[in-house]
Amino acid sequence: MKVDILQVAREHLPGIAALETVCFSEPWSENALGLFLGDEAVAFAAVHGETVLGYIGMLLAPGEGQILNLAVLPEARRQGLARALVARLIEEAERKNLAALSLEVRVSNAPAIRLYQSFGFQIAGTRKHFYRRPTEDGLVMIKPLAPKSDV
Ligand SMILES: CC(C)(COP(=O)(O)OP(=O)(O)OC[C@H]1O[C@@H](n2cnc3c(N)ncnc32)[C@H](O)[C@@H]1OP(=O)(O)O)[C@@H](O)C(=O)NCCC(=O)NCCS
């Protein structure tokens, strides 16, 4: 199956909103996802033909990126798509010379925690009752990025 990792554009938003509905108990609306078309955030989608199979989004703070969302359609999981999306996002963060990436993840979300750890994210703390539906603590994970060489 040919899958492209593309920077998210307006045409991808309906597919991403559908993906959010399948993957999360509090999905982002198409309107909210418009954040990723502006300068304050960036997102990438794994696309097969017209179908969005997965996506990742990051909010840009000064010097730092905060991963807000990562999801892959259930039928497209365990094929390396999330790994490809995280890798693309890290590449972008390094290109932007960000010092670190951070994220929150449900304490029970072993697949995602394992994925992030494999990219060098480390557990930096816990946020009590960070999530709703169901209520659950969030782990804060951080990955420092290598500063860009001047030469
Ligand atoms: C987490 C999620 C994005 C992973 O997507 P995916 O495309 O299946 O992940 P990949 O195939 O790229 O797997 C990468 C690594 O993640 C880990 N992983 C993924 N699914 C796993 C599972 N079910 N159990 C254990 N580890 C898992 C493994 O380390 C895997 O590497 P491996 O296949 O070499 O063992 C997907 O399960 C998902 O959308 N879950 C629901 C939404 C969600 O929880 N998002 C994260 C919010 S922080």
The ligand as an ORCA input file, in Angstrom:
! r2SCAN-3c Opt
* xyz 0 1
  C      -0.793      4.725     19.446
  C      -1.058      4.594     17.939
  C      -0.997      5.989     17.314
  C       0.027      3.694     17.309
  O      -0.169      3.683     15.905
  P       0.430      2.536     14.950
  O       0.466      3.092     13.567
  O      -0.282      1.274     15.186
  O       1.921      2.404     15.522
  P       3.160      1.757     14.724
  O       2.703      0.630     13.878
  O       3.919      2.838     14.067
  O       3.975      1.160     15.953
  C       5.091      1.789     16.466
  C       5.448      1.253     17.823
  O       4.444      1.601     18.776
  C       4.334      0.559     19.747
  N       2.994     -0.026     19.621
  C       2.042      0.323     18.722
  N       0.911     -0.382     18.945
  C       1.165     -1.188     20.016
  C       0.382     -2.121     20.740
  N      -0.885     -2.391     20.414
  N       0.970     -2.723     21.806
  C       2.236     -2.460     22.164
  N       3.030     -1.571     21.510
  C       2.491     -0.946     20.454
  C       5.386     -0.446     19.406
  O       6.557     -0.072     20.074
  C       5.524     -0.251     17.908
  O       6.737     -0.667     17.413
  P       6.874     -2.201     16.874
  O       5.731     -2.400     15.921
  O       8.225     -2.160     16.225
  O       6.757     -3.048     18.087
  C      -2.448      3.929     17.661
  O      -2.542      2.749     18.419
  C      -3.640      4.834     17.972
  O      -4.096      5.619     17.120
  N      -4.180      4.693     19.187
  C      -5.371      5.485     19.577
  C      -5.045      6.955     19.728
  C      -3.925      7.199     20.711
  O      -3.834      6.548     21.737
  N      -3.058      8.165     20.389
  C      -1.948      8.552     21.219
  C      -2.354      9.684     22.090
  S      -0.964     10.320     23.008
*
